[in-house]
Amino acid sequence: MNFEIKQQGGVAIVKSAVDKLNAALAPELKSHFIAINKDNVNRIVLDMSDTNYCDSSGLSAILTANRLCKDSSGKFIMCGIQPTVKKMIEIAQLDRVLFIEDTLPDALAAVKED
């Protein structure tokens, strides 16, 4: 399985278990986000600690989750960002749009804040 999903106190935690989040895997991640949102869950944490590369397709899937959460008055937070992925996010200037925390516990605490 490429992405592990679990629910914890009304928050969906999505763990990316892939080294590269690219055009081959981004549609699967996007479909998970859409399914989570359809289940009326609007707080999502994406743990990227195992992912060392993310292309524009991966960033697009991430932005989909951010939009879905925002549109349903929820919150989307990423954590465990590796340096190469962080660089891509900064180049695309998405660090101004996305909420990013260092660790999963920090992200879980932040996603529960209103």
Protein Blocks (a to p, Z undefined) as FASTA:
>chain_A
ZZdcddeehiacdddfbfbdcfklmmmmmmmmmmmmmnopabdcddfklpcbdcfklmmm
mmmmmmmmmmnopacddehiafklmmmmmmnopmmmpccdfblmlmmmmmmpZZ
